[in-house]
Amino acid sequence: MSRNKDLIEKFYAAFSQKDYQSMAECYHEQASFKDAAFDLKGKEIAAMWHMLCERGKDLKVVYAVTENKQNVSAHWEADYTFSQTGRYVHNVIDAEFEFKDGKIFRHNDRFDFWRWSRQSLGLPGLLLGWSAFLENKVRHMAGKSLTSFMAKHAEYH
């Protein structure tokens, strides 16, 4: 097993324990993270995982890390109650990574936004989850939520 695969195994093991501090240690200081809700850099990434772990009271994560000659990737699934609506979500995510100096430098998560929005938002997600309008609104709300969370935690200033 390569160092990069070991790092990603460590990352998801920490995530499954809601150990956001160990997760943050896996990232390069100039790292970037992107998914349907967030487009983050540096300390914002650590703050996002902290926020999600803290709010995910019933969060359960299962994962599988794979490696081929050039890449390390992960398939992970998260079960949780979406805090804004109280609705149960089972999200299926595929992650791709790039590395620098033995740390995660780029992390991209992909998931079916419409499927996620139907579960997390109910009828609005069913009707509008396919649209850029709803994805942009979710991205905006997620950004506001993260900004508010970071303002309350001095370690992210």
Secondary structure, 3 states (H helix, E strand, C coil): CCHHHHHHHHHHHHHHCCCHHHHHHCEEEEEEEECCCCEEECHHHHHHHHHHHHHCCCCEEEEEEEECCCCEEEEEEEEEEECCCCEEEEEEEEEEEEEECCEEEEEEEECCHHHHHHHHHCHHHHHHCCCHHHHHHHHHHHHHHHHHHHHCCHHHC
